[in-house]
Amino acid sequence: LLVSGPTEGFIEMDLGNVPANKTTYVRINYDDDVLDRLLGGSLGKLVGDLANNLLLGNQYIQVEALDGSNIVLNENSSDAFEGQANGVVSLVEDNIGRYYIAITPDSDYTSIRITNHVEALLPTGKKASLDVYNACFEIGDDFCFPPNFTSYKGGGANLSLGDLSEVGVKDPYKAISGNSSEYSEINLGALGLLSDVYQTIYFSQPSQVDDHVQIRLMVEPSSALSADVLGAYKIKFFNGKEQVGPDYNLQDYALLNNLDVLALFNSGGTVTLDFEPEGTFDRVDIGAESVVELNVDAEPLRVYSVKRYGDQCPLTITESPFENSASCIAELIDSHNADEVQNLFDEDFDSYATLKSGAGFLLGLGNQYEGYVEMGYAQIMDAGTTSYIRIDFDDGVLGALVSGSLGNVVSGLLDGLALGDHYFKVEAKNADDVVLEGSSKEDGTGATDQIRIVQDALGRYYIAVTPDQDYNRIRITDVTNSALGLLAEPNTMNVYGMCTELSTDACLPAFATSYEYSGLNLGVDAVGSAGVTNPEYALDDGNSQHYSEISNGTLGVGASTKQWIYFNSVSEADDTALIKFKTGAGGVDLDVLGGLEIKAYLGNDEVATLDWQDGLINGINVLDLINNGDMVEVPFTPGDAYDRISVGIKTLVGVSVFPPVELYDVSRCYTLSSSKITSWKSYIIDGNVANTSVSGGEEVEYTIHVKNTGTEDLAGFTISDELPEGLT
């Protein structure tokens, strides 16, 4: 819905007959800042109005539900969808960060209308667009389906601009994502008496009898937790609008379960709490209420996961992301100061061993400052084979290390990170002989491109080890500086296991990413705004709104910033990759376009560079698309086998710097999938989408859907099918 100036645009979607209290989800894309605030309802709007001057009244979304021509629900984003509607409208996120308007009228309805309003020219004078993708409602009956949406809310008696500086929920979707290492963060900040902030987790189906909820939490490690604050953290269960059972605060939970929750939180680790609600529920609220005046340093609460389970829906394990199920075949060689080592070799990709290091007495380690685990393969791995060791470590350190190989990280990125106090070492061995070693302590010397920190599509961190000699063992060691003294806080590091991809499928999707700088003195030069934001988003093909952002900032002539995309198999020699990206509109000519470098590599050897020619590639006018701010989809045929691609920006002599690049996707086998199709079925019983079962005599209408997801038209294509058993 594209508009400019004072105007409006709308779309109305016919849904058939939908019963009252049935939620329709409309996926949208809009101004990111506005969406982030609307996710928090009235609290988010207040933060936006006061702190960011978002002018939600000048640009807003109107949501209407209709029964025929009668409007049965009418809400606006200008009041955070909290007016006097006959039902509920809210903004929610799914588990990969896509935004939806959740619309639940109190009465039957047949259609949804979404209108994009611009009441006045926006301060920037730019076009204001609202992207509407689709409208869906739940017709399944899988009671074991995991939580699929989240939002947050808050309020209080004494809200003001000063109180709201840190209040809310950061990254809500990460509490239900597929990455067990990431989390949402609930912050009550310095709100006054009777204030609250809650994150809501939604399930698509009501719970079953005797279902439990398992919630994995942690209080921010830098905080000192008190008993008063422990009592402020609460869990609530709801069925629709009605609360089920009492509030559960963590202080009472500890007493009822004879558990020292305070000590567990103060240890700096995660705590998994188990609840059995007193009735049927379909959502959970997790948050904090200030029953007493809290200080400015009130501890944020991290939510890592929320899982519902019971007799009919047992807890499930996370499967390996590697294509070949036998890829994680490592065995234990040795360990020291390591807990739960057996978790390295089970089938759950989210289970881990904890390495401990510190000034002996605090950990009971007998004055030992290191913890390690050594894993090995039954066979020798050839030189150039990459092993991935998934880890958890200090987020700030890993976020800096993903910008280069160990020992080759820009020093400026590590300012304030005491790498010498707590760090890890990596050793690759052939039997007992060390063939490669590196350390996260090094920040400018001893560089090696054989050890890198990378992220997968879910943002999980790995140590990627690619020795240039044969090997069969890797040791990971967690180290605390012994000079800190015996009273220093101990440290830990989580290691999940070791895998190497055994599949040789030449069309395996990209597995990992990192980025790096070149052409500057890594130990001296400042990088300013140069770098890559959210690098893992370039691998996330599930969320079309996600992208990494590559910027060369103000780096000097000859300097470059590039993002690496790693594949775990070698491509066919004639393969074509497809690179999808956007930039800010305008200001790019052929000379400036030369600053955008796309290259293919086999290992560390460059095999090809994309030739921009005259700005036309395979009939695609790249310059026009870039200057219009449109999506660019560029085919790249290296002409030789490759297993990684880099996308980067280089500052050229006498030429303006290429603008930041939003990288959406890099995929292989573009030409090999020219006739690929996707097909599925849908059904409707007696013309009513609310019906999900039959007892006999009903009319079931089936629809077969076929989508050509390739690059060429399908010729001579036929469809055949059979009636399901029991139908005539």
Secondary structure, DSSP 8 states (H G I E B T S, - for coil): -EE-SSEEEEEEEEEEEE-TT--EEEEEE--HHHHHHHTTHHHHHHHIIIII---TTTEEEEEEEEETTEEEEEEEGGGTT-SS-SEEEEEEE-TTS-EEEEEEESS-EEEEEEEEEE-S--TT---EE-EEEEEEE-----TT----EEEEEEE-TT--TTTTSS-EEESGGGGSSS-TT--EEEE-TT--TT-EEEEEEE-SS---TT-EEEEEEEE-TTS---HHHHHHEEEEEEETTEEEEEEEEHHHHHHHTT--HHHHHHTTS-EEEEE--SS--SEEEEEEE-SS---TT---EEEEEEEEE-SSS-------SSSSTTS---EEEEEESEE-GGGGGSS-TT--EEEEESSGGGTTSSS--EEEEEEEEEEEE-TT--EEEEEE--HHHHHHHTTSBTT---GGGGTT--TTTEEEEEEEEETTEEEEEEETT-SSSS--TTEEEEE-TT--EEEEE--SS-EEEEEEEEEE-GGG-TTS--EEEEEEEEE------TT--EEEEEEEEESS-TTT---TT-EEESGGGGG-TT-TT--EEEE-TT--TT-EEEEEEEESS---TT--EEEEEEE-SS---HHHHTTEEEEEEETTEEEEE---TTSEETTEEHHHHHHTT--EEEEE--SS--SEEEEEEE--TTS-----EEEEEEES-TGGGTT-EEEEEEEEETTBTT-----SS--EEEEEEEEE-SSS---S--------TT--
